[in-house]
Amino acid sequence: MGIPFKLAYNTAVQLIGKAVTATSTLLITYLVAKNFSIEGYGSYTAIFSYIALFYVLTDFGLNAVFVREAGSDSEKQKENFKDLLGLRLVTSIIVVFVATAILAFTGHPALVKLGIIIALGLVVAQSFATTALALFQARIRYDQAVIADSFGAVANLILVYLAASNFKSILFVIAALVLGGVVRVLVAFYIVRFQLGGLAVSFNTSFWRRLLITALPIGLIAIFSQFNAQIDKQIVLLANYKPALNLNGETAVGVYGLAYKIFELAIVLPAFIMNVGYPIMVQKKEEGIVALFNFAKKLALALLVLGFFGLILGWLITPFIFKIPGLEKFSEGVSTTRILLIGFPLFFITPLTLWLAVTLSKAREMMFIYGFAALLNLSANLVFVPSFGYNAAAVVTIFSELVIFVLSLAVLYVAFRGKET
């Protein structure tokens, strides 16, 4: 299977899978938004944005290191997989305890706190699903990941439909999604068991130590990136707004959360492309810096074209989205969604700059860039959201990504110049 075909096939497979999962997510979003008030949807958003902050702690960039170390050696993949599974089991349990402990000191409403505790089951499920994905990535078999994701998506949709239609508590929706996550893991592990001839767990602490140390820069980048993507929703919920804005936290995060969900669903394409592009960039690096640079330029052009196309299309259809029956009450989110869409090209190109820098062994520099952007994002949201409302959070999101992009270009420029000399 040649590189162009491999890239196209695996990207196409992911797109098909995303069509299933995105349809499921869209319908779930619609069901929750339709059947609950703005405040109810706001609680739903707050719960999952909090949980999402901890997803990345169970990932911590370990998959990228697994792919790099195991390579195409099937025996090494089998041995390392059981070690990785053991590590993820331990870390997911620790993360659940830490997330619960932090929750005790926050000002979240009681309903949101209870929903978060229930939803922490998804942290464990996500951890196991991510472990299975590591094997699929190493073998560049995203079709197998799509099978598991699709089963999970269908289960999520059915269970949430039953919960939203028969119960008026958001907690039943959260429980339904946890069960859907379990279905996804069971299917993924069945495929892994078939691929490896068995499924085992190993508690190899020396392997864990080496993996964690190697993954540290990438893991911190992932943490800072997820922090950038989720902390705004927590601030929008907990902010003390100026009286003139006439806003409360649940309403504000409800409107902002739906706008961000629309935006979020639309920016998954570059991540899928880079899931395939990163292993290919590693191969291109072995061929020489010129081959890597030429491949990166072509990929950058394709991503930018897709980003600008998405901006134009999204700008035009956004008003119609908020006219769908059941979503009219969120109509103030039109302007918020359009603000976020302005950043579309940036969000399409920055995944490339990140993984290109990682390929060039500049993960440490990117770690500092993403850490600085996370601090900037937090500070700006704390300052501007209480005074200007949730639209300020949308502006801060774009500005933070712009900072990441500009600083990433500087790192790449120095890296390529250094390789040429």
N, C-alpha and C positions, 0 to 999 in steps of 0.2 A: 504494500500500500504506500504510494508516494506521498510526499509531504503535502502538496496542494490538496490531494484527495482526502488525506487524513484530516487536515484542518477543516476542509469543507464538510466532510462527513460528520465529524464529531460536533462541529458547530451546528449543523443542521439537526442532528439528533437532539442536541440540547434545546434547540429552538422548538422542536416538536414537543419535547418534554415540558418546556416552559409554556407552550400553548396550553397544555393540560393543567399545569400547576397555576399558571396565571389566571386561567379561566376559573379554576377552583377558588383562588384567592379573591378574584373580583366578585364572584358570586357570594362568597362568605362575607366580604366587606359590605356588599349590598344588603345581604340578609341582616347583618348586625345594624347597619345604618338605618334600614327601613323599620326594623322591629323595635328599635330602642331610640330613646331621645338623644339629642346632641350630647347631653351630659353623660348618658349611658355609653355612647360611642367614645366619648372622651375617656371614660374609665377603662374601656377596652384598649384604647391606644396607650394610655399610661401604663397599664399592666404589661403589655408586650414590649413597649420601649424599655421598660426597666429590665425585663427578662433578657432582651437583646443585648443589653450592656454586658451580660455575663456569658452569653453564648461563646464569645470570642476567647474567654479564658480557658474554655475546654478545648478549643482549637489551637490557639497560641502559635499558629504557623507551623505546626508539627507535620502537616500533610506535605508542605513544600519540601521539608527536609527528608521526609520519608521517600518521596518521589526521587529526589536527588541521590539518596544513598542506596536505595534498593534498585533503582534503574530498571532494566528489563530482565534481571536475574530472578527467575520464578522461585528458586529456593530461598533466596534472600528476602524476597517479598513475603513468603510464607512465614519465615522465622521472625522477621521484623514486625509483621502484622500482629501476631499474638502479643508481642512486647508492647506495641502501641495500644492495643486494646486494653491491656492491663493498666497502662498509664492513664488512659482516658477514663477508665472506671474510677480510679482513685481521685483524679482531679475533678471529675464531675461531682462526686460526693462532697469534696471540700468546697467547691464553688457554691453548691446549694446551701451549705451551712453559712458561708460568708455572706451570701446574698440575703439570707434570712436575718442574720445578725445586723447587717446594715439597715435593713428595713425597720428594725425596732427603733432606730434613731431618726427616722424621716417623718415628715409631716403629711404623708399620704393619707387620704380618707380611708376609713376602716374597710369599706368594700374593696377598694383598690389593693390594700394590703392582703386581704384574704384571697383575692384573685391572683395576686403575685405568688403567694404560697402554693396555690394549686398549680399554677403555670410553671413552677420550678421543675415539675416532672419533665417538661419539655427540654430543660437544660441537659438532663441525663440522656433523653432520647436523641437530641441533636448531637450530643457528644458521640454516641454510638454510630449514628448515621454518617457523621463526618469521618469516623474511623473507616467505615466501609468505603467511603468515597476515596480515601487515600489509595486503596488498592485499585479502584477503577481508574484513578488518575495515572497511577504508575503504569498501568497497562493500556492507557488511552482508550478505555472502554466506557465512554460516557453513556452509551446506550443502556448499560446495566444499571447505572445510577438513575437514569431516567425511568426505568421500570419501577424501581423502589419508590422514587418520588411520585410517580403517577398513581401507584396504589395508595400512597399516603394522602395524596391530594383528593382522590375520590372518596376515601374514608372520611377525611376532614369535612368535605362538602356534605356528605350524607348525615354525618353526626351533628354538624352545626345546624343543618336544616331542621333536624328533629328537635334540637335544643332550643333554637330560636323560635320555632313555631309552637312549641308546647309549653315553654317556660318563659317567664318574664324576668329572669335573673341572668345577668351577664356571667355569673359564676358557672352556669351550666354550659355556656358556650366555651368557656375556658377549659372545662373538664372534657368536653367533646374534642377539642383540639389536642389535648394531651393524649387521648386515646388514638386519635389519628396519627400522632407522632409515633406511638408504639407500633402501629400497623406498618408504617414506613420502615422502622428498624427491623422488624421481623422479616419483611421481604428482602431487605438489603442483606441481612445476615444469612438468609437462605441462599442467596446468589453467591455470597462470599464462600460459604461452606461448599457449594458446588465447585467453585473455582479452585479452592485450595485443597479440596478433599477432606476437609474437616474444619472445625472451629475450636480454637483453644485460647486460653488466657495465660499470659506469663507475667510475673512480677520481677522483671529484670531491672534492678535499680541502677546498675552500671549503664545499661542502655538508656534508661530514662534520663540519667544525669547528662550523658553525652548529647542526647536528642534535645533536651531542654536548653542546654548551653548553646548548642548550634542554632536552635530556633529562636533564641532570645531576641535578636534584632527584629526578625520578621514577626514574632509574637507581639512585641511591643508596638510595632507598626499597626498590626491588626487591631490591637486594643485601642490605640489612639484613633484609628479610622472609625471603629464602631462607636467610640465615644462621640466623635464629631457627628455621627449620623443619628444618635439617639438622645444625647443630653438635652437638646433643645426642647424636646417634648416634655421632659421632666421639669424643666424650668418654666415652660408655658403653663403647665399644670399648677406648679407651686408658687408662681410669681404673685406678688402683691401689686395689682395694677392700679394705676392712677384712676381716681373716681370718674374723671372725664371720659375714660374709655368704656365705662359701663360693662366690664368683663368680669367673669369669674373663671377660675382655673379649669373646671370641667367643661364649660362651654368653649373656652378658647382652645383647649387641646383637642376637643371634638372636631372643630372646624379645621384646625391646622393639621390634625392627624389624618383626616380624610384627604386633604390636599396633598400631604406628603406621601400618603399611600399610593395615590395616582402617579405621582412623580417617581416614587421608588420602584413601582412595577415596570416603569418604562426604561429604567437605566440598568437593567440586569444584563442586557445584551453584551456590552463590553466585557463584563465579568466572565460570561460564557466563552467569548472569543479568546480571552486571555487564559482561561483554563487549558485551552489547547495551544495557544500561542506561546506560553511560557516554556513548556518542554521543547518546543521547536526552537525557541531562541537559545536555549541551552545547547542544542545541537549545532545551531548556526555559529555560536561562539567558538566551538571546537574547529569549525571550518575557517575561522578568521574574523577579525574585527570588521572587515569590509562586508562580508556576507551578512553578519549580524546587523550592521548599520542599514544596509539596503533592505533587508527584510523588515526592520523596524519602521523605516520610512514608508514603505507600502502599507503596512498595517496601520500606521498613524493616519495616513490619508483616508483609508477606508473608514476608520473610526470617526474622524472629523466629519466626513460626508454624512454618515449615519446620524451623528449628533445634530448637525444643522437641519437635516431632514426631520428628525424627531421634534426639534424646536418649532419648526414651522407648522408641522401637522398638529402637534399638541396645542399650540396657541389657537388654532382654528377650531378644534373640536372641544376644547375645555368648557365653554359655556353650555354646550349641549349635554355634556356629562351631568352637570348639576341641574338639568331639567328633567332627568330621568325620574319617574314617579318614586317617591320615597326619599329622594336626595334633595328636594327643593329646599328643605330646611337648612341645608349646608351651603346655600347659594353664595354666602360671603366668601367662600373658599375659592371662587373663580380667580380673583386677583392674586390670592396666595399661590395657587397652582401656577399661574402665569409667571409670577416672580421666580419660582423654582425652575420653571422651564428655561428661563434665560441662561441658566447654568448648564444646560444639556450638553453642549459641546465640551465643556470642561470635564464633566463627569464621564464622558466617553473616552477622553484622551488620557486622563490621569492614571487609570489602571495600567496602561501601556508604559507610562513613564516610571511607575513603581516597579513593575516586574522587569523592565529593562535595566533599571538600576540594580535590582537584586541579581540579575544575570551577570552584571559587571562587578559583582562583589561590593556594592555600595549600599548594602542594607543598613549599615550603621548610620550612614549619613541620612538615609531616608527615615530612620527611626527618630532622629532629632527633628527633622522637618515635620513629621506627623505629630510628634509631641508638642512642638511649638504651635502648630495649627490647632491642636486640641485645647491648649491653654488659651489661645486667642479666641477660639469659638466659645469656650465657657465664659470668659471674661466679657466678651461682647454681648452675649445673650443675657447675662446677669445685669448688665448696664442698660441695654436698649429694650429688652422685652417688657419690663414693667412700665416703661414710659411710652412705648409706641405700639405695644401689642404683638400678636403672633406674626404679623407680616415682617416685623424686624427680625424674627428668627429665620425667615426664609432668605432675607438679604444676607444675614450673617453666614448662612449655609453656603451661599455662592461665593462670598468673599473668602471664606476659609479655604474653599477648593481652589480659588484663584491663587492664593498664597502658596498652597501645596504645589500647584502646577509651575509657577514661576521659579520657586526654589528647586524643584525637581529638574527643571531644564538646566539650571546652573550646575547641578551635580553631574548631569549627563554630559554637558559640554566639557567639563573638566575631565571626566572619565574617558571620553572618546579622544580628547586631545592627548591624554596621557598614554593611551594605547597606540596612538599613531607615532609617537616619538620613541 
